Amino acid sequence: MKHVTTYPQRPTGLVLVTLLLSVWMFVHIYSVFFHDMAGNVFVTAGLILCQCWLYTGLFICAHDAMHGTLTPENSRLNDALGTAILFYYAGFNFQTMKAAHMDHHAFPGTDKDPDFNANNPHKFWPWYFKFFTTYFGIKQFLTLFVITTAYLLLGASYANTIIMWAVPAVLSSFQLFYFGTYLTHKHGGNFADAHNARSNNYPGWLSLLTCFHFGYHHEHHLYPQEPWWRLPSRKHQEPTP
């Protein structure tokens, strides 16, 4: 892990997470409570994909909070935002997720890495199943059940609750896993160093679209103090395989 100076960044990180939360909230409330799915299948698909992308972005912001880089000048706000995002995302506990993520950085690509499948380092589905079962338990399902019930009591239809909320959330877990974990840590080819991580070579716009630059993953392991929005500059500064 390389040392990197932490620059003042609270305004940018806070502005970006506020923007993402605001847009997600608007799209989410409309999709769950007001959208008529029978009206236009293309609009429905667009809302699902939009929410999937926004969920991915919010999770990446929560990931930055685990590293203390979401609002580095205000640790209490940093942790509060990370806690709220992860809880609503799937009932995750911020401190538990943070500890697991620190293990990922300490033991990347080994059997001590909770995000790695040492028994199937090449295969997507067995790895995703391990990834899913590592983080999703009874508490997460109960939390989602309570939120679903609350939506129904507030007037949302069952179909909208499942299709316009549960489906985008599940799809975002695929997106996060595929672009942020599987492609970046799967075996095949050589890794640059002991971080056992590689970066994609996507242009900036596609990197943002796929996983909020989390695919610049070797750079993230080299410079974990850098927030997601500064990873492209690290990628251009120090190209990696």
PyMOL commands that set and color helices and strands:
alter all, ss='L'
color gray80, all
select helices_A, chain A and resi 10-34+41-66+75-90+94-106+124-135+138-153+158-185+204-211+217-222+228-237
alter helices_A, ss='H'
color red, helices_A
deselect
rebuild
show_as cartoon
